Amino acid sequence: MNPDDPTAADTDMRLVGPAADGEDQAVEAALRPRSLGEFVGQERVREQLDLVLRAALARGATADHVLLSGAPGLGKTTLSMIIAAEMNAPIRITSGPAIQHAGDLAAILSSLQEGEVLFLDEIHRMSRPAEEMLYMAMEDFRVDVIVGKGPGATAIPLELPPFTLVGATTRAGLLPPPLRDRFGFTAHMEFYDPAELKRVVHRSASLLDVEIDTEGAAEIAGRSRGTPRIANRLLRRVRDYAQVKADGRIDREVAAAALAVYEVDGRGLDRLDRAVLGALLRLFGGGPVGLSTLAVAVGEERETVEEVAEPFLVREGLLARTPRGRIATPAAWTHLGLVPPQQGPGAGGQQGLFGA
Ligand SMILES: Nc1ncnc2c1ncn2[C@@H]1O[C@H](COP(=O)(O)OP(=O)(O)OP(=O)(O)O)[C@@H](O)[C@H]1O
C-alpha cells in the first residue's frame, strides 16, 4: 500500500481493490505459485524469462537484471520469488519508499550474497541519490560510499558480489531512462483473461481445500477484473458464503449469490463503480460532465473517482474521458439496464452544460 496515496485507504477497503490488504498478505504466501510452470498465464513473459534464466544457469552466471511492470496484484512479487527459486538463489525483498538515503541502499547491497536476488518493489519511488547509486551497482557491481561532508568528503569504492536486481513498478513511464536501460530483461505484465483467472481460481481452491466446479470458478473469474489477487480474494469470500449458507461446495449459483451479497456485479463492478456510472447516466444523461461535478454527485473525493473508480470503467469500455468531460458509452447504459435518451434533432440539450 502506498501511504502517500490519498485513495489508498479506499482502494484497500474494497473487495475489488487491486492493492493487498492485511488478510491478503497473510494468505498470499500460501497461494503463490513457486515455479514458472505453476505460474498461470503471461505466456510470453514466462517463455522469455525461462530462456533468460536457463541460459544464465547453463553459463553458471547470475541472471540479468529484470524489470517487471504492470498493475498491482498481477504477480510481480510472485515472479520475483520464482526467479530466485529457479536460480536456486536466496531473495531479499525491499521497496523504493523504504530506501530514502543512498546509505540505506549501500547497506543492503553490501550485505548481499553472490547470486542473490534483490527484489525492489515500487522502484520508481526510490530517492534520487539512491537511484544514482543503483546505476553503478547494477552495471559494475560496485558502489562509491561517500564518507564525510563538503570539501572533505571522500568516496570509498566498495566491490559488490554479482546479484540480480528484480525491479517492480506500476508506472514504468516514471523510471528515468538510465535506470530503465540497465535492465537486461523488461517484461510488461498484462491483465489476465477470464480463462486464465479460472485456472487461478481452481488452483487456489485446491490449495485452500475448497470444492468448486468449473462454472463456479468461471463466475468468480469473470468478476475478478483481470487480477489474480482479486480472484483469490473473491474466492475466499465465496468460500465463507458456501460454508455458512450452503454445503461448502461452490457452484455458479453459490458464487453468484455470495458476490451479490458483497455487491460485486457480474462484470466485477462494485458499489462505487456503479454509483459513478449511475450518476453519469441518471443525473447527467450520459455526459459530458466534469470530474468535480461527478465526484460531488456521488459524494466522493475527486481523486477517489478519478483514481479508484475510473481506470476500471475506462478499461471496461463503460466510460470515456474526453476534453469536454466524462461520457458514458452505450455499453454503460446496457450494463445498468437503462435506456439512453433519444438523440433526435434538438436532443443532446444537456451536452456541455456540466463543466468541471
Ligand atoms: N500468474 C499467477 N498464477 C497464480 N496466482 C497468481 C499469479 N499471479 C499472481 N497470483 C496470486 O495473486 C496474488 C498477488 O500476487 P503478487 O503479490 O505477486 O502481485 P504483485 O503484482 O506483486 O502486486 P503488488 O504490485 O501489489 O505488490 C498472490 O497471492 C498470487 O498467489
Ligand as a Chemical Component Dictionary entry (heavy atoms), coordinates in Angstrom:
data_LIG
# 
_chem_comp.id                   LIG 
_chem_comp.type                 NON-POLYMER 
_chem_comp.pdbx_formal_charge   0 
_chem_comp.three_letter_code    LIG 
# 
loop_
_chem_comp_atom.comp_id 
_chem_comp_atom.atom_id 
_chem_comp_atom.alt_atom_id 
_chem_comp_atom.type_symbol 
_chem_comp_atom.charge 
_chem_comp_atom.model_Cartn_x 
_chem_comp_atom.model_Cartn_y 
_chem_comp_atom.model_Cartn_z 
_chem_comp_atom.pdbx_ordinal 
LIG N1  N1  N 0 0.134  -15.956 -12.605 1  
LIG C1  C1  C 0 -0.379 -16.271 -11.412 2  
LIG N2  N2  N 0 -0.811 -17.506 -11.165 3  
LIG C2  C2  C 0 -1.373 -17.830 -9.975  4  
LIG N3  N3  N 0 -1.513 -16.954 -8.956  5  
LIG C3  C3  C 0 -1.067 -15.708 -9.145  6  
LIG C4  C4  C 0 -0.480 -15.308 -10.364 7  
LIG N4  N4  N 0 -0.135 -14.007 -10.276 8  
LIG C5  C5  C 0 -0.485 -13.620 -9.050  9  
LIG N5  N5  N 0 -1.050 -14.634 -8.363  10 
LIG C6  C6  C 0 -1.591 -14.557 -6.999  11 
LIG O1  O1  O 0 -2.013 -13.219 -6.765  12 
LIG C7  C7  C 0 -1.522 -12.745 -5.524  13 
LIG C8  C8  C 0 -0.882 -11.403 -5.739  14 
LIG O2  O2  O 0 0.312  -11.541 -6.490  15 
LIG P1  P1  P 0 1.588  -10.629 -6.244  16 
LIG O3  O3  O 0 1.719  -10.251 -4.793  17 
LIG O4  O4  O 0 2.750  -11.309 -6.868  18 
LIG O5  O5  O 0 1.197  -9.350  -7.086  19 
LIG P2  P2  P 0 2.050  -8.011  -7.327  20 
LIG O6  O6  O 0 1.969  -7.714  -8.795  21 
LIG O7  O7  O 0 3.408  -8.135  -6.753  22 
LIG O8  O8  O 0 1.215  -6.950  -6.528  23 
LIG P3  P3  P 0 1.739  -5.557  -5.875  24 
LIG O9  O9  O 0 2.107  -4.689  -7.029  25 
LIG O10 O10 O 0 0.537  -5.061  -5.110  26 
LIG O11 O11 O 0 2.900  -5.893  -4.990  27 
LIG C9  C9  C 0 -0.567 -13.834 -4.987  28 
LIG O12 O12 O 0 -1.123 -14.393 -3.848  29 
LIG C10 C10 C 0 -0.522 -14.912 -6.009  30 
LIG O13 O13 O 0 -0.910 -16.113 -5.406  31 
# 
loop_
_chem_comp_bond.comp_id 
_chem_comp_bond.atom_id_1 
_chem_comp_bond.atom_id_2 
_chem_comp_bond.value_order 
_chem_comp_bond.pdbx_ordinal 
LIG N1  C1  SING 1  
LIG C1  N2  SING 2  
LIG C1  C4  DOUB 3  
LIG N2  C2  DOUB 4  
LIG C2  N3  SING 5  
LIG N3  C3  DOUB 6  
LIG C3  C4  SING 7  
LIG C3  N5  SING 8  
LIG C4  N4  SING 9  
LIG N4  C5  DOUB 10 
LIG C5  N5  SING 11 
LIG N5  C6  SING 12 
LIG C6  O1  SING 13 
LIG C6  C10 SING 14 
LIG O1  C7  SING 15 
LIG C7  C8  SING 16 
LIG C7  C9  SING 17 
LIG C8  O2  SING 18 
LIG O2  P1  SING 19 
LIG P1  O3  DOUB 20 
LIG P1  O4  SING 21 
LIG P1  O5  SING 22 
LIG O5  P2  SING 23 
LIG P2  O6  DOUB 24 
LIG P2  O7  SING 25 
LIG P2  O8  SING 26 
LIG O8  P3  SING 27 
LIG P3  O9  DOUB 28 
LIG P3  O10 SING 29 
LIG P3  O11 SING 30 
LIG C9  O12 SING 31 
LIG C9  C10 SING 32 
LIG C10 O13 SING 33 
# 
